[in-house]
């Protein structure tokens, strides 16, 4: 990150539950795909955030036993909405996701930048990637 690039709190949005048929293994794979961009964002000087990092422990403490059940509806999407009130930007990863699409909609309503490629995030472009 250059000294002229400000550190941003960036919500990483993309498929988590979508396309999994609620298979926990596939959901973990989707979460891991979201997490793969967290380290490059961090190394560029930003603070990466994924809503599930907060929502999943809350679901566990709440005693959730059902994917998509009432506790899910109470916690998962509202967590992302609350986070967006604090975030500086959204990085929307590819893949079908109503939740991530809603995150983008909310971010745009709030005037937040939405990036669709990590290379477009300040400090993450090709010139910034030359360091090992």
Z-matrix of the N, CA and C atoms (Angstrom, degrees):
N
C 1 1.449
C 2 1.513 1 108.47
N 3 1.293 2 116.39 1 134.53
C 4 1.448 3 119.99 2 178.02
C 5 1.509 4 109.38 3 -82.20
N 6 1.326 5 116.17 4 161.58
C 7 1.460 6 119.32 5 -179.25
C 8 1.520 7 111.51 6 -65.83
N 9 1.339 8 117.83 7 -18.92
C 10 1.460 9 120.49 8 179.73
C 11 1.533 10 112.31 9 -87.84
N 12 1.333 11 117.34 10 -4.96
C 13 1.461 12 121.06 11 179.88
C 14 1.517 13 109.30 12 -96.95
N 15 1.316 14 116.76 13 119.96
C 16 1.455 15 121.05 14 179.35
C 17 1.520 16 110.22 15 -77.50
N 18 1.315 17 115.39 16 146.04
C 19 1.461 18 121.05 17 175.13
C 20 1.521 19 109.00 18 -71.05
N 21 1.324 20 116.19 19 131.70
C 22 1.463 21 122.08 20 -179.21
C 23 1.525 22 110.41 21 -116.40
N 24 1.312 23 116.56 22 144.91
C 25 1.466 24 122.49 23 168.82
C 26 1.524 25 105.23 24 -89.75
N 27 1.346 26 116.01 25 112.78
C 28 1.462 27 120.93 26 -170.65
C 29 1.520 28 110.71 27 -117.14
N 30 1.336 29 116.01 28 120.55
C 31 1.457 30 121.51 29 174.10
C 32 1.516 31 108.58 30 -80.14
N 33 1.331 32 116.51 31 123.72
C 34 1.457 33 122.07 32 176.29
C 35 1.527 34 106.97 33 -91.53
N 36 1.319 35 116.67 34 118.80
C 37 1.461 36 121.91 35 -176.15
C 38 1.521 37 109.93 36 -120.26
N 39 1.318 38 115.95 37 137.18
C 40 1.458 39 121.44 38 178.51
C 41 1.507 40 109.00 39 179.00
N 42 1.321 41 117.31 40 -173.82
C 43 1.458 42 120.65 41 -177.71
C 44 1.529 43 112.64 42 -62.93
N 45 1.309 44 115.67 43 132.02
C 46 1.462 45 121.58 44 170.05
C 47 1.537 46 108.76 45 -121.52
N 48 1.307 47 115.55 46 -64.17
C 49 1.467 48 120.67 47 179.73
C 50 1.530 49 112.12 48 -88.07
N 51 1.327 50 115.79 49 -29.26
C 52 1.469 51 121.34 50 -175.43
C 53 1.525 52 111.60 51 -55.75
N 54 1.328 53 115.51 52 136.02
C 55 1.448 54 122.00 53 175.15
C 56 1.516 55 115.47 54 72.31
N 57 1.324 56 117.90 55 13.21
C 58 1.465 57 120.30 56 -176.27
C 59 1.529 58 113.92 57 -105.48
N 60 1.328 59 117.75 58 -11.18
C 61 1.474 60 120.75 59 -170.68
C 62 1.520 61 110.67 60 54.61
N 63 1.326 62 116.10 61 30.00
C 64 1.464 63 124.31 62 -179.85
C 65 1.526 64 113.22 63 60.64
N 66 1.324 65 116.53 64 26.17
C 67 1.467 66 121.79 65 175.16
C 68 1.535 67 108.05 66 -77.15
N 69 1.341 68 118.28 67 115.58
C 70 1.466 69 120.46 68 -177.14
C 71 1.528 70 113.98 69 -56.49
N 72 1.316 71 117.98 70 -35.72
C 73 1.472 72 120.43 71 179.18
C 74 1.526 73 110.43 72 -64.85
N 75 1.308 74 116.98 73 -42.67
C 76 1.465 75 120.50 74 179.32
C 77 1.528 76 110.81 75 -69.20
N 78 1.331 77 116.45 76 -34.20
C 79 1.465 78 119.77 77 176.83
C 80 1.527 79 110.00 78 -66.39
N 81 1.334 80 117.84 79 -39.49
C 82 1.467 81 121.04 80 176.11
C 83 1.528 82 110.33 81 -62.71
N 84 1.337 83 117.10 82 -39.28
C 85 1.473 84 120.50 83 177.25
C 86 1.526 85 110.65 84 -62.35
N 87 1.328 86 116.22 85 -42.02
C 88 1.467 87 119.53 86 178.48
C 89 1.527 88 110.93 87 -63.62
N 90 1.340 89 116.34 88 -41.73
C 91 1.459 90 119.34 89 178.40
C 92 1.527 91 110.00 90 -62.96
N 93 1.308 92 116.56 91 -41.55
C 94 1.469 93 120.01 92 178.74
C 95 1.526 94 110.75 93 -62.07
N 96 1.320 95 117.48 94 -37.82
C 97 1.467 96 120.65 95 176.99
C 98 1.530 97 110.63 96 -62.31
N 99 1.328 98 117.09 97 -39.96
C 100 1.465 99 120.45 98 176.25
C 101 1.530 100 110.01 99 -64.63
N 102 1.317 101 115.76 100 -39.77
C 103 1.459 102 120.42 101 -176.64
C 104 1.523 103 113.09 102 -69.73
N 105 1.310 104 117.87 103 -22.77
C 106 1.472 105 119.44 104 -177.60
C 107 1.523 106 112.74 105 -62.16
N 108 1.320 107 118.05 106 -25.33
C 109 1.470 108 119.36 107 178.82
C 110 1.528 109 112.24 108 -91.59
N 111 1.329 110 117.33 109 -9.35
C 112 1.464 111 119.93 110 -178.33
C 113 1.532 112 111.61 111 -64.09
N 114 1.327 113 117.73 112 -43.79
C 115 1.462 114 120.04 113 -178.03
C 116 1.533 115 112.49 114 -64.63
N 117 1.333 116 119.37 115 -46.41
C 118 1.474 117 117.88 116 176.60
C 119 1.530 118 112.73 117 -60.40
N 120 1.332 119 116.89 118 -36.84
C 121 1.466 120 119.11 119 176.94
C 122 1.528 121 110.33 120 -63.76
N 123 1.319 122 115.55 121 -44.64
C 124 1.460 123 120.55 122 179.41
C 125 1.525 124 110.65 123 -61.41
N 126 1.319 125 116.23 124 -46.18
C 127 1.469 126 120.29 125 -179.29
C 128 1.520 127 112.10 126 -64.82
N 129 1.319 128 116.80 127 -23.31
C 130 1.466 129 120.91 128 176.54
C 131 1.531 130 111.33 129 -82.86
N 132 1.334 131 116.42 130 -0.11
C 133 1.461 132 120.39 131 176.65
C 134 1.509 133 115.15 132 100.08
N 135 1.331 134 117.30 133 3.84
C 136 1.457 135 121.52 134 -178.43
C 137 1.535 136 110.87 135 -95.72
N 138 1.316 137 115.93 136 170.79
C 139 1.458 138 121.71 137 174.12
C 140 1.525 139 107.08 138 -111.79
N 141 1.337 140 116.95 139 106.41
C 142 1.469 141 120.14 140 179.25
C 143 1.520 142 110.44 141 -80.08
N 144 1.316 143 115.48 142 147.35
C 145 1.460 144 121.14 143 -179.46
C 146 1.522 145 108.93 144 -144.55
N 147 1.319 146 115.83 145 135.14
C 148 1.463 147 122.42 146 175.37
C 149 1.517 148 106.64 147 -122.70
N 150 1.315 149 117.00 148 128.48
C 151 1.462 150 121.03 149 -175.99
C 152 1.517 151 113.30 150 -55.09
N 153 1.329 152 116.94 151 -36.30
C 154 1.459 153 120.44 152 -178.75
C 155 1.524 154 112.44 153 -65.82
N 156 1.331 155 117.48 154 -23.62
C 157 1.462 156 119.90 155 176.49
C 158 1.524 157 110.63 156 -61.54
N 159 1.304 158 116.94 157 -27.35
C 160 1.468 159 121.64 158 178.50
C 161 1.519 160 110.50 159 -99.25
N 162 1.319 161 117.18 160 -42.47
C 163 1.463 162 121.29 161 -174.82
C 164 1.530 163 112.77 162 -66.50
N 165 1.321 164 118.23 163 -41.36
C 166 1.473 165 119.64 164 -175.18
C 167 1.532 166 112.67 165 -64.01
N 168 1.330 167 120.27 166 -45.37
C 169 1.469 168 118.29 167 174.93
C 170 1.526 169 112.85 168 -63.10
N 171 1.327 170 117.34 169 -35.82
C 172 1.466 171 119.79 170 177.00
C 173 1.527 172 110.88 171 -63.51
N 174 1.328 173 116.97 172 -42.77
C 175 1.468 174 120.73 173 176.98
C 176 1.520 175 110.85 174 -59.72
N 177 1.320 176 116.53 175 -42.03
C 178 1.455 177 120.95 176 179.92
C 179 1.526 178 111.04 177 -62.35
N 180 1.322 179 116.98 178 -48.41
C 181 1.464 180 121.59 179 179.70
C 182 1.526 181 110.76 180 -63.36
N 183 1.330 182 116.61 181 -34.71
C 184 1.468 183 120.81 182 -179.81
C 185 1.523 184 111.81 183 -74.18
N 186 1.345 185 117.41 184 -10.46
C 187 1.456 186 120.68 185 178.85
C 188 1.516 187 114.22 186 84.40
N 189 1.334 188 116.36 187 23.09
C 190 1.463 189 119.81 188 -179.43
C 191 1.520 190 110.79 189 -62.78
N 192 1.325 191 115.61 190 131.09
C 193 1.469 192 121.68 191 177.74
C 194 1.527 193 111.61 192 -119.22
N 195 1.330 194 116.70 193 -4.43
C 196 1.463 195 120.98 194 -171.67
C 197 1.523 196 111.05 195 -130.02
N 198 1.327 197 116.08 196 119.57
C 199 1.460 198 120.59 197 174.51
C 200 1.528 199 107.70 198 -67.79
N 201 1.305 200 115.46 199 125.44
C 202 1.465 201 120.03 200 179.32
C 203 1.509 202 114.20 201 86.33
N 204 1.317 203 117.94 202 2.19
C 205 1.466 204 121.43 203 -179.34
C 206 1.517 205 112.42 204 -77.69
N 207 1.322 206 116.07 205 -171.18
C 208 1.474 207 120.56 206 -176.71
C 209 1.533 208 113.87 207 -58.96
N 210 1.331 209 117.42 208 -40.51
C 211 1.463 210 119.06 209 178.76
C 212 1.526 211 110.84 210 -66.58
N 213 1.314 212 115.72 211 -37.45
C 214 1.473 213 120.86 212 176.20
C 215 1.526 214 109.62 213 -57.20
N 216 1.316 215 116.05 214 -49.61
C 217 1.477 216 120.88 215 -178.68
C 218 1.526 217 110.95 216 -64.40
N 219 1.320 218 116.46 217 -33.54
C 220 1.463 219 120.79 218 -179.94
C 221 1.530 220 112.07 219 -70.57
N 222 1.341 221 116.15 220 -31.80
C 223 1.463 222 119.41 221 -168.48
C 224 1.529 223 114.34 222 -110.93
N 225 1.319 224 119.13 223 -51.45
C 226 1.467 225 120.84 224 -165.13
C 227 1.527 226 113.05 225 -60.54
N 228 1.314 227 118.56 226 -59.80
C 229 1.463 228 119.27 227 -177.51
C 230 1.524 229 112.47 228 -71.26
N 231 1.343 230 118.37 229 -39.31
C 232 1.468 231 117.68 230 176.83
C 233 1.534 232 113.82 231 -59.91
N 234 1.337 233 117.81 232 -32.29
C 235 1.471 234 119.27 233 176.81
C 236 1.525 235 109.75 234 -59.35
N 237 1.316 236 116.74 235 -48.63
C 238 1.467 237 119.80 236 -179.75
C 239 1.527 238 110.96 237 -60.68
N 240 1.314 239 116.80 238 -40.36
C 241 1.467 240 119.69 239 -179.57
C 242 1.526 241 110.45 240 -64.28
N 243 1.324 242 117.15 241 -40.87
C 244 1.466 243 119.92 242 178.32
C 245 1.525 244 110.72 243 -66.89
N 246 1.327 245 116.65 244 -39.55
C 247 1.459 246 119.97 245 178.55
C 248 1.519 247 111.38 246 -62.76
N 249 1.311 248 116.42 247 -38.14
C 250 1.467 249 120.03 248 -178.93
C 251 1.525 250 112.15 249 -61.53
N 252 1.327 251 117.59 250 -24.18
C 253 1.461 252 120.66 251 176.79
C 254 1.528 253 110.94 252 -69.11
N 255 1.333 254 116.81 253 -18.46
C 256 1.469 255 122.44 254 -178.31
C 257 1.532 256 113.49 255 -109.38
N 258 1.324 257 116.84 256 -17.16
C 259 1.467 258 120.79 257 -175.00
C 260 1.526 259 111.88 258 -78.47
N 261 1.329 260 113.42 259 156.31
C 262 1.462 261 120.85 260 178.09
C 263 1.518 262 112.33 261 -98.20
N 264 1.351 263 116.69 262 -18.92
C 265 1.465 264 120.66 263 -176.41
C 266 1.525 265 108.83 264 -165.96
N 267 1.345 266 114.28 265 167.97
C 268 1.463 267 121.87 266 175.88
C 269 1.527 268 107.90 267 -127.10
N 270 1.335 269 115.07 268 137.03
C 271 1.458 270 121.25 269 169.40
C 272 1.512 271 106.62 270 -109.02
N 273 1.344 272 116.47 271 110.19
C 274 1.477 273 122.30 272 -177.57
C 275 1.522 274 108.36 273 -95.37
N 276 1.323 275 116.01 274 112.36
C 277 1.453 276 121.17 275 178.50
C 278 1.520 277 110.30 276 -83.65
N 279 1.337 278 117.33 277 157.85
C 280 1.468 279 120.80 278 -178.16
C 281 1.522 280 112.66 279 -64.94
N 282 1.316 281 114.22 280 155.51
C 283 1.456 282 121.87 281 175.64
C 284 1.510 283 111.54 282 119.60
N 285 1.325 284 114.66 283 147.81
C 286 1.452 285 120.37 284 -179.21
C 287 1.524 286 110.40 285 -67.70
N 288 1.336 287 115.81 286 129.65
C 289 1.458 288 121.50 287 178.42
C 290 1.517 289 109.47 288 -165.05
N 291 1.326 290 115.40 289 111.66
C 292 1.466 291 119.12 290 177.74
C 293 1.520 292 110.80 291 -63.79
N 294 1.327 293 115.97 292 -39.62
C 295 1.465 294 119.47 293 179.46
C 296 1.519 295 111.98 294 -62.27
N 297 1.334 296 116.61 295 -46.15
C 298 1.464 297 120.16 296 179.72
C 299 1.528 298 110.81 297 -66.22
N 300 1.331 299 116.49 298 -37.78
C 301 1.469 300 119.54 299 176.65
C 302 1.527 301 110.23 300 -62.69
N 303 1.321 302 116.65 301 -37.91
C 304 1.464 303 120.56 302 177.69
C 305 1.531 304 110.15 303 -67.89
N 306 1.319 305 117.19 304 -38.16
C 307 1.468 306 120.10 305 175.75
C 308 1.525 307 110.65 306 -59.13
N 309 1.323 308 116.68 307 -43.02
C 310 1.470 309 121.20 308 178.43
C 311 1.523 310 109.98 309 -62.60
N 312 1.323 311 116.61 310 -44.31
C 313 1.472 312 120.27 311 179.65
C 314 1.530 313 110.68 312 -59.15
N 315 1.328 314 116.24 313 -47.47
C 316 1.465 315 120.75 314 -179.29
C 317 1.529 316 110.46 315 -64.06
N 318 1.328 317 116.71 316 -43.31
C 319 1.468 318 120.25 317 179.46
C 320 1.527 319 110.60 318 -59.15
N 321 1.318 320 116.10 319 -44.70
C 322 1.464 321 119.18 320 179.92
C 323 1.528 322 111.54 321 -65.40
N 324 1.326 323 116.82 322 -38.90
C 325 1.469 324 119.87 323 176.91
C 326 1.521 325 111.08 324 -60.90
N 327 1.305 326 116.26 325 -32.09
C 328 1.471 327 121.29 326 -179.44
C 329 1.525 328 112.29 327 -89.21
N 330 1.341 329 116.76 328 -0.07
C 331 1.449 330 120.76 329 178.18
C 332 1.520 331 114.35 330 78.18
N 333 1.328 332 117.12 331 19.49
C 334 1.463 333 120.90 332 179.40
C 335 1.524 334 110.67 333 -83.73
N 336 1.313 335 116.87 334 145.81
C 337 1.464 336 118.79 335 174.18
C 338 1.523 337 110.38 336 -67.03
N 339 1.313 338 116.09 337 142.53
C 340 1.462 339 122.76 338 175.60
C 341 1.525 340 106.75 339 -121.95
N 342 1.318 341 115.31 340 123.19
C 343 1.462 342 121.61 341 178.98
C 344 1.520 343 108.53 342 -107.79
N 345 1.325 344 116.18 343 143.14
C 346 1.459 345 121.16 344 179.85
C 347 1.525 346 111.72 345 -112.92
N 348 1.323 347 116.34 346 -3.79
C 349 1.463 348 121.86 347 175.36
C 350 1.519 349 107.17 348 -140.37
N 351 1.322 350 116.41 349 137.31
C 352 1.466 351 118.90 350 179.89
C 353 1.521 352 111.29 351 -59.59
N 354 1.326 353 116.98 352 -30.81
C 355 1.465 354 120.55 353 179.81
C 356 1.523 355 112.65 354 -63.00
N 357 1.322 356 117.08 355 -19.97
C 358 1.462 357 120.80 356 -179.27
C 359 1.527 358 113.02 357 -87.72
N 360 1.330 359 117.40 358 -11.27
C 361 1.460 360 121.31 359 177.78
C 362 1.519 361 108.24 360 -72.81
N 363 1.336 362 118.83 361 133.69
C 364 1.469 363 120.34 362 179.05
C 365 1.526 364 111.74 363 -51.12
N 366 1.326 365 115.32 364 130.88
C 367 1.454 366 121.13 365 179.70
C 368 1.509 367 115.17 366 85.97
N 369 1.328 368 117.73 367 -5.21
C 370 1.480 369 121.67 368 -177.32
C 371 1.518 370 113.15 369 -109.83
N 372 1.315 371 118.35 370 4.98
C 373 1.463 372 121.05 371 -177.19
C 374 1.513 373 112.23 372 -72.00
N 375 1.310 374 116.50 373 178.32
C 376 1.459 375 122.93 374 -176.90
C 377 1.518 376 113.02 375 -56.35
N 378 1.323 377 117.00 376 -38.98
C 379 1.478 378 119.84 377 179.85
C 380 1.522 379 111.03 378 -64.77
N 381 1.333 380 117.18 379 -31.76
C 382 1.460 381 121.96 380 -179.35
C 383 1.517 382 111.98 381 -79.07
N 384 1.338 383 117.01 382 -18.63
C 385 1.458 384 121.26 383 -174.62
C 386 1.524 385 113.17 384 -86.41
N 387 1.323 386 118.10 385 2.43
C 388 1.449 387 120.22 386 -175.94
C 389 1.525 388 113.07 387 -73.69
N 390 1.339 389 118.36 388 -16.50
C 391 1.463 390 120.50 389 178.55
C 392 1.514 391 110.87 390 -84.42
N 393 1.320 392 116.47 391 148.17
C 394 1.474 393 121.37 392 -179.55
C 395 1.486 394 111.64 393 -99.69
